[in-house]
């Protein structure tokens, strides 16, 4: 009973500390973005300079408050974020919160697909590399993992489009759904922002298939980025696990190497993968900018690229701030899962 109470207390302290760390993490990221954005000048001049006269620019700068001291602007920016107000975009005059809610679901959906692809490829191939360690197949898999991680996501996307869309004609070139699929969703009143959920709500398998076909290439392009990390991580940890005493004991009892890999070694090897997933979310969200642009997947990454072209710093600040919050919360959740899976983490 005492041991259970002690373990519960340790977990509670661990959760509290990890949750409190979210605040400084988000604060530092938001502050960094604000400073870098302001270092290039005020957003009005950046977005509209050259299209307005000096008097018109000065009038708009004063109306927006960008001629006030930088500390005053910073304080108001933080206060707005605390209220959930990220400002209004300069290029299309939309509340940033509306942009976040409109396009956030698309990016979340793509990131989810990419994580699934990375897990389905990285974990089995990592187990295979560990099973055939120091053989030619192991070397090939390790080289492929390096290529998967090192290849720019936009280049991987272009290659996939060239092969599977242009060459073979199997999959769509761009977009999230075809026109017919979109019409069916509107008829069904499905507008959650998550295409797969909306397609399922139509009750038509062909619409679901259409959505999955459009998601295949961008998910694969982005998922390969993380699959290489998972492959090497699973391989390294599984090889370490195969050298443990309890595995040696099972081996001495005549348990085959394949069974050792599939029954004894793979679960402990997944604990580092769970931890790394949180770190990879940031990489996936950064990669989503290039992936969405390559495949015209209209999510936050696509919009961020458009706002950067328009030098709309207000919108850029809002999107990056949201990404910072998502990354911090994801790392918090992953840390809790890791603590539940492996009690050693919480101490």
Secondary structure, 3 states (H helix, E strand, C coil): CHHHHHHHHHHHHHHHHHHHHHHHHHHHHHHHHHHHHHHCCCHHHHHHECCECHHHHHHHHHHHCCCCCHHHHHHHHHHHHHCCCCCECCCCCCEHHHHHHHHHHHHHHHHHHHHHHHHHHHHHHHHHHHHCCCCHHHHHHHHHHHHHHHCCHHHHHHHHHHHHHHHCCCCCCCCCCCHHHHHHHHHHCCCCCCHHHHHHHHCCHHHHHHHHHHHHHHHHHHHHHHHHHHHHHHHHHHHHHHCCHHHHHHHHCCCCHHHHHHHHHHHHHHHHHHHHHHHHHHHHHHHHHHHHHHHCCCCHHHHHHHHHHCCCHHHHHHHHHHHHHHHHHHHHHHHHHHHHHCHHHHC
